Amino acid sequence: MTSLYANPKYYEIAFSYRDIPQEVQVMTELICRYSLIQAKRVLEFGCGNSPHMEELLRLGYTYVGIDLSPEMLEYSRQKAEMFDCHIELHQQNMVDFSLDTPVDFAYTMLGSLYVQSTEELVSHFASVSKALNPGGLYLLDWCVDFTWLGDTDDSWVVEQDGIVTYVQHSTRLINFLEQTFEETIDLAVDDHGTTHRLRQTSIRRAIYPQEFFLVTGEAGFEYIGGWNNWNLHEPLQGTEELVERPIMVLRRA
Ligand SMILES: C[S@@+](CC[C@H](N)C(=O)[O-])C[C@H]1O[C@@H](n2cnc3c(N)ncnc32)[C@H](O)[C@@H]1O
């Protein structure tokens, strides 16, 4: 089956249920409240199709993206060309990467912190620590797990310009000591009568709150706060019954 991350256009439609302008507004509000430096250069890990790029460029930020998929990077490059904007893209692994010029703000969206072990988790934050200017923020969307990641199943449908994407997302526990699970995203596409089936399978390590605080603290980050569902009126208390798309914000000390 064809890889989902090699098909940016269908990925983009399937994950277009987000309110991107509102999310960028939250990002800029967080920068305004908590960043100790002026944010100019922003970096996205696992940038994929760079959904927030257009809004960020419009606001005058310089966009930097890191991803493993050449197809995703090319798609983002072409989008930036359409806006007549220069962006910086790097085909690197977020686990261990380096940038020549540091950034002022970094973010990872939709739980895209792809690490498979504790070593990789530690390595990611060590790399971020070197790439982010002191006083800058790192925002993580849905990257910290508040419930045990055993077996989960979810599905949704998105239609755009006559293209219908049927998405199935599932996780299956592999090893509870290593906190590893397999994530599968299946996409069935009906593109004006032509059908495609795409799949992405990844082995991942779950990240629970207390170890997140420990690892990021060791890497030189200060925990600024967490909010439920991208809503700055809903700071995370830890007693919520339902936590959905929580964002966590760190500041490089
Ligand atoms: C769920 S998509 C997120 C795309 C985009 N950031 C968004 O918000 O929709 C995850 C992206 O992470 C990339 N990716 C997966 N593992 C990676 C790694 N170890 N280093 C860099 N990118 C990675 C994939 O190629 C894919 O484009």
The ligand as a Gaussian input file, in Angstrom:
#p B3LYP/6-31G(d) Opt

LIG

0 1
 C        1.206000      13.764000      11.245000
 S        2.320000      14.500000      10.072000
 C        2.279000      16.184000      10.627000
 C        2.362000      17.182000       9.511000
 C        2.102000      18.621000       9.914000
 N        3.047000      19.053000      10.905000
 C        0.702000      18.830000      10.425000
 O        0.532000      19.531000      11.439000
 O       -0.258000      18.345000       9.820000
 C        3.865000      13.919000      10.662000
 C        5.055000      14.334000       9.805000
 O        6.238000      13.962000      10.538000
 C        7.216000      13.474000       9.633000
 N        8.146000      12.635000      10.401000
 C        7.935000      11.395000      10.919000
 N        8.996000      10.984000      11.609000
 C        9.929000      11.975000      11.537000
 C       11.237000      12.146000      12.068000
 N       11.800000      11.197000      12.824000
 N       11.901000      13.291000      11.794000
 C       11.330000      14.261000      11.021000
 N       10.082000      14.157000      10.503000
 C        9.381000      13.037000      10.751000
 C        6.410000      12.735000       8.584000
 O        7.143000      12.611000       7.369000
 C        5.174000      13.634000       8.462000
 O        5.321000      14.573000       7.451000

